[in-house]
Amino acid sequence: MNNVDAKYVVQTPEGGWRVNGTRVSIDSVVHAYRDGLAPEAIAAEFPSLTLEMVHGVIAFYLRNREAFDRYLMEQSTRWEQLRARSEQANSDLIANLRSRAQKVERAEE
């Protein structure tokens, strides 16, 4: 990472990436960019980011694309594991909520 990157991105002690000076994850910006949003639209979605910051994050991503794509895949795997553990640990609650949601849907028909 060079000095230009340091102006726009920072890695957290836990290994995540944030837009420097904000709580916005680089993951969020990169996913929006990969979904086809223009930098202006991304900046509009994240009011704490300037257009310059968005361009800086996109430049960081493009310069480090292979490594960052690996990081995003690892994050996706971690989130899926966390979701599965959470669903298992809270299966009774989830079943109850789903049952209630189905009752509400039927009542609305």
DSSP file (Angstrom, degrees, kcal/mol; ACC not computed):
  #  RESIDUE AA STRUCTURE BP1 BP2  ACC     N-H-->O    O-->H-N    N-H-->O    O-->H-N    TCO  KAPPA ALPHA  PHI   PSI    X-CA   Y-CA   Z-CA
    1    1 A M              0   0    0      0, 0.0     2,-0.1     0, 0.0    59,-0.0   0.000 360.0 360.0 360.0 131.6    0.0    0.0    0.0
    2    2 A N     >  -     0   0    0      1,-0.0     4,-2.1     0, 0.0     3,-0.1  -0.396 360.0 -89.3-100.9-178.3    1.5    3.4   -0.9
    3    3 A N  H  > S+     0   0    0      1,-0.2     4,-1.0     2,-0.2    -1,-0.0   0.828 125.1  55.9 -61.9 -33.3    0.9    6.9    0.5
    4    4 A V  H >> S+     0   0    0      1,-0.2     4,-0.7     2,-0.2     3,-0.7   0.933 108.1  48.6 -64.8 -44.2   -2.0    7.5   -1.9
    5    5 A D  H >> S+     0   0    0      1,-0.2     4,-3.0     2,-0.2     3,-1.6   0.915 104.8  59.5 -58.4 -44.0   -3.8    4.4   -0.6
    6    6 A A  H 3< S+     0   0    0     -4,-2.1    -1,-0.2     1,-0.3    -2,-0.2   0.770  98.2  59.9 -59.9 -25.9   -3.2    5.4    3.0
    7    7 A K  H << S+     0   0    0     -4,-1.0    -1,-0.3    -3,-0.7    -2,-0.2   0.806 120.3  24.3 -69.8 -28.3   -5.2    8.6    2.3
    8    8 A Y  H << S+     0   0    0     -3,-1.6    12,-2.2    -4,-0.7     2,-0.3   0.714 120.8  41.0-112.2 -26.6   -8.3    6.7    1.4
    9    9 A V  E  <  -A   19   0A   0     -4,-3.0     2,-0.3    10,-0.3    10,-0.2  -0.913  51.0-177.0-130.1 153.0   -8.1    3.2    3.0
   10   10 A V  E     -A   18   0A   0      8,-2.2     8,-2.7    -2,-0.3     2,-0.5  -0.993  21.8-133.6-145.9 141.5   -7.1    1.8    6.4
   11   11 A Q  E     -A   17   0A   0     -2,-0.3     6,-0.3     6,-0.2     5,-0.1  -0.823  25.5-132.1 -96.0 134.2   -7.0   -1.8    7.6
   12   12 A T    >   -     0   0    0      4,-2.8     3,-1.9    -2,-0.5    -1,-0.0  -0.364  25.1-107.6 -78.4 161.3   -8.5   -2.4   11.0
   13   13 A P  T 3  S+     0   0    0      0, 0.0    -1,-0.1     0, 0.0    -2,-0.0   0.789 122.0  57.7 -58.3 -26.2   -6.6   -4.4   13.7
   14   14 A E  T 3  S-     0   0    0      1,-0.0     3,-0.1     2,-0.0    -3,-0.0   0.545 124.4-103.6 -81.6  -6.9   -9.2   -7.2   13.1
   15   15 A G  S <  S+     0   0    0     -3,-1.9     2,-0.0     1,-0.3    -1,-0.0   0.375  79.8 126.3 101.9  -3.9   -8.2   -7.4    9.4
   16   16 A G        -     0   0    0     -5,-0.1    -4,-2.8     1,-0.0     2,-0.4  -0.268  54.9-124.0 -78.6 173.0  -11.1   -5.6    7.9
   17   17 A W  E     -A   11   0A   0     -6,-0.3     9,-1.5    -3,-0.1    10,-0.5  -0.968  27.0-179.7-122.9 137.0  -10.9   -2.6    5.6
   18   18 A R  E     -AB  10  25A   0     -8,-2.7    -8,-2.2    -2,-0.4     2,-0.5  -0.917  38.8-101.7-129.7 155.9  -12.5    0.8    6.1
   19   19 A V  E >   -A    9   0A   0      5,-2.9     3,-2.2    -2,-0.3   -10,-0.3  -0.699  61.3 -95.9 -73.3 126.9  -12.6    4.1    4.2
   20   20 A N  T 3  S+     0   0    0    -12,-2.2    -1,-0.1    -2,-0.5     3,-0.1  -0.161 106.5  10.9 -53.2 128.4  -10.1    6.2    6.1
   21   21 A G  T 3  S+     0   0    0      1,-0.3    -1,-0.3    -3,-0.0     2,-0.3   0.509 118.6  78.5  83.1   4.9  -11.8    8.4    8.7
   22   22 A T  S <  S-     0   0    0     -3,-2.2    -1,-0.3     2,-0.2    27,-0.0  -0.799  79.5-124.4-133.8 175.2  -15.2    6.7    8.4
   23   23 A R  S    S+     0   0    0     -2,-0.3     2,-0.4    -3,-0.1    -3,-0.1   0.298  72.9 118.8-100.6   6.8  -17.0    3.6    9.5
   24   24 A V        -     0   0    0     -5,-0.3    -5,-2.9     1,-0.1     2,-0.2  -0.592  62.9-131.6 -78.2 127.3  -17.8    2.6    5.9
   25   25 A S  B  >  -B   18   0A   0     -2,-0.4     4,-1.3    -7,-0.2     3,-0.3  -0.510   8.1-133.5 -77.1 146.5  -16.2   -0.7    4.9
   26   26 A I  H  > S+     0   0    0     -9,-1.5     4,-3.1     1,-0.2     5,-0.3   0.834 107.1  67.6 -64.7 -30.7  -14.4   -0.9    1.6
   27   27 A D  H  > S+     0   0    0    -10,-0.5     4,-3.0     1,-0.2     5,-0.2   0.920  98.4  50.6 -52.7 -46.1  -16.4   -4.0    1.0
   28   28 A S  H  > S+     0   0    0     -3,-0.3     4,-2.0     1,-0.2    -1,-0.2   0.908 112.6  45.1 -61.7 -43.5  -19.5   -1.9    0.7
   29   29 A V  H  X S+     0   0    0     -4,-1.3     4,-2.5     2,-0.2    -1,-0.2   0.924 114.6  48.2 -66.6 -44.5  -18.0    0.5   -1.8
   30   30 A V  H  X S+     0   0    0     -4,-3.1     4,-3.1     2,-0.2     5,-0.2   0.911 110.6  50.6 -65.6 -42.6  -16.5   -2.4   -3.8
   31   31 A H  H  X S+     0   0    0     -4,-3.0     4,-1.6    -5,-0.3    -1,-0.2   0.921 111.8  48.3 -61.4 -42.1  -19.8   -4.3   -3.9
   32   32 A A  H  <>S+     0   0    0     -4,-2.0     5,-2.3    -5,-0.2    -2,-0.2   0.920 113.1  48.0 -62.6 -43.1  -21.6   -1.2   -5.1
   33   33 A Y  H ><5S+     0   0    0     -4,-2.5     3,-1.6     1,-0.2    -2,-0.2   0.924 112.0  48.5 -62.6 -45.7  -19.0   -0.6   -7.7
   34   34 A R  H 3<5S+     0   0    0     -4,-3.1    -1,-0.2     1,-0.3    -2,-0.2   0.758 104.6  60.7 -68.3 -23.8  -19.1   -4.2   -8.9
   35   35 A D  T 3<5S-     0   0    0     -4,-1.6    -1,-0.3    -5,-0.2    -2,-0.2   0.472 126.1-102.2 -79.9  -1.9  -22.9   -4.0   -9.0
   36   36 A G  T < 5 +     0   0    0     -3,-1.6    -3,-0.2     1,-0.3     2,-0.2   0.498  68.9 150.7  98.8   4.5  -22.5   -1.2  -11.6
   37   37 A L      < -     0   0    0     -5,-2.3    -1,-0.3     1,-0.1    -2,-0.1  -0.483  45.5-122.4 -70.9 139.5  -23.1    1.9   -9.5
   38   38 A A     >  -     0   0    0     -2,-0.2     4,-2.3     1,-0.1     3,-0.5  -0.434  26.5-108.1 -73.6 154.0  -21.3    5.0  -10.7
   39   39 A P  H  > S+     0   0    0      0, 0.0     4,-2.5     0, 0.0     5,-0.2   0.862 121.3  55.4 -52.3 -37.6  -18.9    6.7   -8.2
   40   40 A E  H  > S+     0   0    0      1,-0.2     4,-1.8     2,-0.2     5,-0.1   0.903 108.2  47.6 -63.3 -40.7  -21.5    9.5   -7.9
   41   41 A A  H  > S+     0   0    0     -3,-0.5     4,-1.8     2,-0.2    -1,-0.2   0.877 110.8  51.6 -67.8 -37.8  -24.2    7.1   -6.9
   42   42 A I  H  X S+     0   0    0     -4,-2.3     4,-1.5     2,-0.2    -2,-0.2   0.929 109.3  49.9 -64.2 -44.5  -21.9    5.4   -4.4
   43   43 A A  H  < S+     0   0    0     -4,-2.5     6,-0.4     1,-0.2    -1,-0.2   0.870 109.4  52.4 -61.6 -36.3  -21.1    8.7   -2.8
   44   44 A A  H  < S+     0   0    0     -4,-1.8    -1,-0.2     1,-0.2    -2,-0.2   0.850 107.9  51.4 -67.8 -33.8  -24.8    9.5   -2.6
   45   45 A E  H  < S+     0   0    0     -4,-1.8    -1,-0.2     1,-0.3    -2,-0.2   0.775 115.0  43.5 -73.0 -26.3  -25.5    6.2   -0.9
   46   46 A F    ><  -     0   0    0     -4,-1.5     3,-2.6    -5,-0.1    -1,-0.3  -0.805  69.2-173.2-122.6  87.9  -22.8    6.9    1.7
   47   47 A P  T 3  S+     0   0    0      0, 0.0    -1,-0.1     0, 0.0    -2,-0.1   0.702  81.7  64.0 -58.7 -21.1  -23.1   10.5    2.9
   48   48 A S  T 3  S+     0   0    0      2,-0.0     2,-0.4     0, 0.0    -5,-0.1   0.553  93.1  80.1 -79.8  -4.4  -19.9   10.3    4.9
   49   49 A L    <   -     0   0    0     -3,-2.6     2,-0.2    -6,-0.4    -3,-0.1  -0.836  69.9-145.5-105.0 138.4  -17.9    9.7    1.7
   50   50 A T     >  -     0   0    0     -2,-0.4     4,-2.1     1,-0.1     5,-0.2  -0.563  31.0-110.5 -87.9 163.3  -16.8   12.4   -0.7
   51   51 A L  H  > S+     0   0    0      1,-0.2     4,-2.5     2,-0.2     5,-0.2   0.886 121.2  55.7 -60.4 -38.3  -16.6   11.6   -4.4
   52   52 A E  H  > S+     0   0    0      1,-0.2     4,-2.4     2,-0.2    -1,-0.2   0.913 106.1  50.5 -60.3 -43.0  -12.8   11.8   -4.1
   53   53 A M  H  > S+     0   0    0      2,-0.2     4,-2.6     1,-0.2    -1,-0.2   0.920 109.3  50.7 -61.4 -43.8  -12.9    9.2   -1.4
   54   54 A V  H  X S+     0   0    0     -4,-2.1     4,-2.6     1,-0.2    -2,-0.2   0.930 111.3  47.6 -60.9 -46.2  -15.0    6.9   -3.5
   55   55 A H  H  X S+     0   0    0     -4,-2.5     4,-2.5     1,-0.2    -1,-0.2   0.891 111.4  52.2 -61.6 -38.9  -12.6    7.3   -6.5
   56   56 A G  H  X S+     0   0    0     -4,-2.4     4,-2.2     2,-0.2    -2,-0.2   0.904 110.6  46.8 -63.8 -42.0   -9.7    6.6   -4.1
   57   57 A V  H  X S+     0   0    0     -4,-2.6     4,-2.7     2,-0.2    -2,-0.2   0.914 112.5  49.7 -66.3 -43.1  -11.2    3.4   -2.8
   58   58 A I  H  X S+     0   0    0     -4,-2.6     4,-2.9     2,-0.2     5,-0.2   0.913 110.7  50.2 -62.9 -41.6  -12.1    2.2   -6.4
   59   59 A A  H  X S+     0   0    0     -4,-2.5     4,-2.2     2,-0.2    -1,-0.2   0.913 110.6  50.1 -62.2 -42.0   -8.5    3.0   -7.4
   60   60 A F  H  X S+     0   0    0     -4,-2.2     4,-1.5     2,-0.2    -2,-0.2   0.934 112.3  47.7 -59.8 -46.7   -7.2    1.0   -4.4
   61   61 A Y  H  < S+     0   0    0     -4,-2.7     3,-0.4     1,-0.2     7,-0.2   0.939 112.5  47.4 -60.5 -48.7   -9.5   -1.9   -5.3
   62   62 A L  H >< S+     0   0    0     -4,-2.9     3,-0.8     1,-0.2    -1,-0.2   0.865 112.7  49.5 -64.0 -35.6   -8.5   -1.9   -9.0
   63   63 A R  H 3< S+     0   0    0     -4,-2.2    -1,-0.2     1,-0.2    -2,-0.2   0.774 125.1  29.4 -72.0 -26.5   -4.8   -1.8   -8.1
   64   64 A N  T 3X S+     0   0    0     -4,-1.5     4,-2.9    -3,-0.4     5,-0.3  -0.081  81.7 135.3-122.2  30.8   -5.2   -4.7   -5.6
   65   65 A R  H <>  +     0   0    0     -3,-0.8     4,-2.9     1,-0.2     5,-0.2   0.873  68.4  48.1 -55.4 -49.7   -8.0   -6.5   -7.3
   66   66 A E  H  > S+     0   0    0      1,-0.2     4,-1.7     2,-0.2    -1,-0.2   0.938 117.5  41.1 -60.8 -48.8   -6.7  -10.1   -7.1
   67   67 A A  H  > S+     0   0    0      1,-0.2     4,-2.0     2,-0.2    -1,-0.2   0.894 116.9  48.9 -66.6 -39.7   -5.8   -9.9   -3.4
   68   68 A F  H  X S+     0   0    0     -4,-2.9     4,-2.6    -7,-0.2    -2,-0.2   0.862 107.5  54.2 -72.3 -33.9   -9.0   -7.9   -2.5
   69   69 A D  H  X S+     0   0    0     -4,-2.9     4,-2.0    -5,-0.3    -1,-0.2   0.891 108.5  50.3 -63.9 -37.8  -11.2  -10.3   -4.4
   70   70 A R  H  X S+     0   0    0     -4,-1.7     4,-2.4    -5,-0.2    -2,-0.2   0.926 109.8  50.9 -62.2 -44.2   -9.7  -13.1   -2.3
   71   71 A Y  H  X S+     0   0    0     -4,-2.0     4,-2.5     1,-0.2    -2,-0.2   0.913 109.3  50.5 -58.6 -44.6  -10.4  -11.1    0.8
   72   72 A L  H  X S+     0   0    0     -4,-2.6     4,-2.4     1,-0.2    -1,-0.2   0.879 109.5  50.7 -63.8 -37.8  -14.0  -10.6   -0.2
   73   73 A M  H  X S+     0   0    0     -4,-2.0     4,-2.2     2,-0.2    -1,-0.2   0.913 110.6  49.2 -64.9 -42.0  -14.4  -14.4   -0.8
   74   74 A E  H  X S+     0   0    0     -4,-2.4     4,-2.5     2,-0.2    -2,-0.2   0.910 111.2  50.1 -63.0 -42.0  -13.0  -15.0    2.7
   75   75 A Q  H  X S+     0   0    0     -4,-2.5     4,-2.8     2,-0.2     5,-0.2   0.917 109.1  51.5 -61.5 -43.5  -15.4  -12.5    4.1
   76   76 A S  H  X S+     0   0    0     -4,-2.4     4,-2.2     1,-0.2    -1,-0.2   0.906 110.4  48.6 -61.3 -42.4  -18.3  -14.1    2.4
   77   77 A T  H  X S+     0   0    0     -4,-2.2     4,-2.3     2,-0.2    -1,-0.2   0.916 111.5  49.9 -63.5 -43.8  -17.3  -17.5    3.7
   78   78 A R  H  X S+     0   0    0     -4,-2.5     4,-2.5     1,-0.2    -2,-0.2   0.923 111.3  48.4 -60.7 -45.3  -17.0  -16.1    7.3
   79   79 A W  H  X S+     0   0    0     -4,-2.8     4,-2.7     1,-0.2    -1,-0.2   0.895 110.7  50.8 -64.0 -39.8  -20.4  -14.4    7.1
   80   80 A E  H  X S+     0   0    0     -4,-2.2     4,-2.4     2,-0.2    -1,-0.2   0.911 111.3  48.1 -65.0 -41.4  -22.0  -17.7    5.8
   81   81 A Q  H  X S+     0   0    0     -4,-2.3     4,-2.4     2,-0.2    -2,-0.2   0.913 112.7  48.8 -63.6 -42.4  -20.5  -19.6    8.6
   82   82 A L  H  X S+     0   0    0     -4,-2.5     4,-2.6     2,-0.2    -2,-0.2   0.910 111.0  50.4 -63.4 -42.6  -21.7  -17.0   11.1
   83   83 A R  H  X S+     0   0    0     -4,-2.7     4,-2.8     2,-0.2    -2,-0.2   0.926 111.2  48.4 -61.0 -45.5  -25.2  -17.1    9.6
   84   84 A A  H  X S+     0   0    0     -4,-2.4     4,-2.2     2,-0.2    -2,-0.2   0.911 113.0  47.1 -63.9 -43.0  -25.3  -20.9    9.8
   85   85 A R  H  X S+     0   0    0     -4,-2.4     4,-2.6     2,-0.2    -1,-0.2   0.908 113.5  49.0 -64.2 -41.2  -24.1  -20.9   13.5
   86   86 A S  H  X S+     0   0    0     -4,-2.6     4,-1.9     2,-0.2    -2,-0.2   0.915 110.8  49.6 -65.2 -43.6  -26.6  -18.2   14.4
   87   87 A E  H  < S+     0   0    0     -4,-2.8    -1,-0.2     1,-0.2    -2,-0.2   0.900 113.4  46.9 -61.5 -40.7  -29.5  -20.0   12.7
   88   88 A Q  H >< S+     0   0    0     -4,-2.2     3,-1.1     1,-0.2    -2,-0.2   0.925 113.7  46.8 -67.5 -44.1  -28.6  -23.2   14.5
   89   89 A A  H 3< S+     0   0    0     -4,-2.6    -1,-0.2     1,-0.2    -2,-0.2   0.778 123.4  34.6 -68.7 -26.6  -28.2  -21.5   17.9
   90   90 A N  T 3X S+     0   0    0     -4,-1.9     4,-2.6    -5,-0.2    -1,-0.2  -0.048  76.4 128.6-118.0  30.8  -31.5  -19.6   17.4
   91   91 A S  H <> S+     0   0    0     -3,-1.1     4,-2.5     1,-0.2     5,-0.2   0.863  73.6  50.6 -60.4 -39.3  -33.5  -22.2   15.5
   92   92 A D  H  > S+     0   0    0      2,-0.2     4,-2.2    -4,-0.2    -1,-0.2   0.932 113.0  46.0 -64.6 -44.3  -36.6  -22.0   17.9
   93   93 A L  H  > S+     0   0    0      2,-0.2     4,-2.6     1,-0.2    -2,-0.2   0.921 113.3  49.2 -63.0 -45.0  -36.7  -18.3   17.6
   94   94 A I  H  X S+     0   0    0     -4,-2.6     4,-2.7     1,-0.2     5,-0.2   0.911 110.6  50.1 -63.3 -43.3  -36.3  -18.3   13.8
   95   95 A A  H  X S+     0   0    0     -4,-2.5     4,-2.3    -5,-0.2    -1,-0.2   0.909 111.3  49.7 -61.5 -41.4  -39.1  -20.9   13.5
   96   96 A N  H  X S+     0   0    0     -4,-2.2     4,-2.3     2,-0.2    -2,-0.2   0.927 112.0  47.1 -62.7 -46.0  -41.4  -18.8   15.6
   97   97 A L  H  X S+     0   0    0     -4,-2.6     4,-2.4     1,-0.2    -2,-0.2   0.900 112.3  49.6 -64.6 -41.0  -40.7  -15.7   13.6
   98   98 A R  H  X S+     0   0    0     -4,-2.7     4,-2.2     2,-0.2    -1,-0.2   0.900 110.1  51.4 -64.9 -39.5  -41.2  -17.5   10.3
   99   99 A S  H  X S+     0   0    0     -4,-2.3     4,-2.0    -5,-0.2    -2,-0.2   0.921 110.9  47.7 -62.4 -44.3  -44.5  -18.9   11.6
  100  100 A R  H  X S+     0   0    0     -4,-2.3     4,-2.3     1,-0.2    -2,-0.2   0.908 110.0  52.6 -63.3 -41.6  -45.7  -15.5   12.6
  101  101 A A  H  X S+     0   0    0     -4,-2.4     4,-2.4     1,-0.2    -1,-0.2   0.900 108.5  50.3 -62.5 -40.3  -44.7  -14.0    9.3
  102  102 A Q  H  X S+     0   0    0     -4,-2.2     4,-2.4     2,-0.2    -1,-0.2   0.896 109.4  51.5 -64.7 -39.3  -46.7  -16.7    7.4
  103  103 A K  H  X S+     0   0    0     -4,-2.0     4,-2.2     2,-0.2    -2,-0.2   0.904 110.4  48.7 -62.7 -41.3  -49.7  -16.0    9.6
  104  104 A V  H  X S+     0   0    0     -4,-2.3     4,-1.7     2,-0.2    -2,-0.2   0.918 110.8  50.5 -65.0 -43.6  -49.5  -12.3    8.8
  105  105 A E  H  X S+     0   0    0     -4,-2.4     4,-0.8     1,-0.2    -2,-0.2   0.917 111.8  47.5 -60.6 -43.7  -49.2  -13.0    5.1
  106  106 A R  H >< S+     0   0    0     -4,-2.4     3,-0.6     1,-0.2    -1,-0.2   0.885 110.2  52.3 -65.6 -38.3  -52.2  -15.3    5.2
  107  107 A A  H 3< S+     0   0    0     -4,-2.2    -1,-0.2     1,-0.2    -2,-0.2   0.811 107.0  53.6 -67.4 -29.3  -54.2  -12.7    7.1
  108  108 A E  H 3<        0   0    0     -4,-1.7    -1,-0.2     1,-0.2    -2,-0.2   0.665 360.0 360.0 -79.3 -17.0  -53.4  -10.0    4.5
  109  109 A E    <<        0   0    0     -4,-0.8    -1,-0.2    -3,-0.6    -2,-0.1   0.484 360.0 360.0 -73.5 360.0  -54.6  -12.1    1.6
